[in-house]
Amino acid sequence: MSSAMWIAVIVSAVGTLLMRLLPMLWMRRRLARLDHDEGIDAMPQWLGILGPLMIAAVLGTSLVPKAPDGISWLATGIGVLATLGVWWRTRTLGWPVAAGVAAFGAVVVLASWVI
């Protein structure tokens, strides 16, 4: 690998570490300062809202195709339906994502063969 690739890998690794480490250290200090409060009450309100907001942002960006043509919209729609269908049946997190990705990929591959 080139040195630019190694630098990118190292920067990504450090960034990923810091995104996980800094909030943990911040919360540990906050809990130590507020040792009379019990865990969940010591959490700031915005921290409980942050997770659902990030999930909504990821969902919103993944529902808009990169190339807004008919095949991409069809593949996205079928992928969403597959995801919802498998979730409805299993009520898990992993299998619906795998089914949605597989359905999306199948539509794109089949469309490339037909067109």
Legacy VTK file of the C-alpha trace (Angstrom):
# vtk DataFile Version 3.0
C-alpha trace
ASCII
DATASET POLYDATA
POINTS 115 float
0.000 0.000 0.000
1.095 3.528 -0.625
1.969 5.875 2.197
-1.128 7.981 1.465
-3.307 4.910 2.039
-1.575 4.148 5.352
-2.067 7.737 6.472
-5.762 7.536 5.590
-6.128 4.254 7.510
-4.365 5.665 10.573
-6.405 8.887 10.526
-9.616 6.868 10.201
-8.601 4.598 13.076
-7.716 7.507 15.352
-10.932 9.322 14.435
-13.014 6.225 15.174
-11.238 5.752 18.499
-11.763 9.374 19.510
-15.467 9.286 18.579
-15.906 6.465 21.078
-13.363 7.392 23.720
-14.081 11.091 24.250
-17.809 10.726 25.075
-17.002 7.849 27.440
-14.357 9.882 29.268
-16.636 12.930 29.378
-19.514 10.889 30.819
-17.235 9.178 33.339
-16.080 12.577 34.608
-19.659 13.830 34.728
-20.826 10.786 36.712
-17.910 11.133 39.133
-18.813 14.787 39.668
-22.485 13.959 40.184
-21.922 10.841 42.276
-25.133 11.413 44.247
-27.263 10.986 41.094
-28.059 7.563 39.709
-26.802 6.749 36.158
-29.696 7.605 33.869
-30.684 10.747 35.793
-27.161 12.106 35.459
-27.252 11.839 31.667
-27.890 15.096 29.855
-31.165 15.198 27.932
-29.491 15.791 24.564
-27.546 12.535 24.880
-30.760 10.495 24.826
-31.951 12.311 21.710
-28.658 12.030 19.812
-28.936 8.312 18.939
-32.362 8.487 17.258
-31.317 11.642 15.405
-28.224 9.937 13.993
-30.276 6.913 12.925
-32.791 9.209 11.212
-29.958 10.998 9.396
-28.486 7.725 8.141
-31.935 6.517 7.083
-32.657 9.752 5.246
-29.432 9.685 3.276
-29.776 6.012 2.396
-33.287 6.430 0.972
-32.149 8.799 -1.781
-30.333 6.986 -4.602
-26.913 8.170 -5.710
-27.980 8.194 -9.360
-31.617 9.327 -9.396
-32.815 7.216 -12.310
-35.711 4.777 -12.495
-33.677 1.649 -11.726
-32.115 3.212 -8.628
-35.501 4.308 -7.309
-36.964 0.864 -8.032
-34.038 -0.877 -6.305
-34.332 1.461 -3.307
-38.078 0.864 -3.037
-37.737 -2.920 -3.254
-34.873 -2.824 -0.751
-36.987 -0.828 1.704
-39.923 -3.208 1.272
-37.671 -6.221 1.793
-36.176 -4.628 4.895
-39.577 -3.846 6.371
-40.956 -7.277 5.486
-38.107 -9.176 7.102
-38.195 -6.891 10.132
-41.946 -7.466 10.484
-41.355 -11.217 10.474
-38.200 -11.462 12.633
-38.213 -8.278 14.758
-34.419 -8.258 14.710
-31.872 -5.773 13.394
-29.394 -7.801 11.351
-31.556 -9.902 9.047
-33.669 -7.006 7.754
-30.553 -5.050 6.771
-29.088 -8.082 4.999
-32.377 -8.695 3.179
-32.654 -5.062 2.099
-29.100 -4.959 0.785
-29.590 -8.285 -1.014
-32.851 -7.114 -2.602
-31.301 -3.828 -3.678
-28.299 -5.618 -5.171
-30.473 -8.192 -6.920
-32.559 -5.487 -8.603
-29.461 -3.596 -9.750
-27.802 -6.752 -11.119
-30.963 -7.961 -12.844
-31.542 -4.529 -14.350
-27.984 -4.454 -15.720
-28.586 -7.804 -17.423
-31.890 -6.686 -18.918
-30.748 -3.265 -20.085
LINES 1 116
115 0 1 2 3 4 5 6 7 8 9 10 11 12 13 14 15 16 17 18 19 20 21 22 23 24 25 26 27 28 29 30 31 32 33 34 35 36 37 38 39 40 41 42 43 44 45 46 47 48 49 50 51 52 53 54 55 56 57 58 59 60 61 62 63 64 65 66 67 68 69 70 71 72 73 74 75 76 77 78 79 80 81 82 83 84 85 86 87 88 89 90 91 92 93 94 95 96 97 98 99 100 101 102 103 104 105 106 107 108 109 110 111 112 113 114
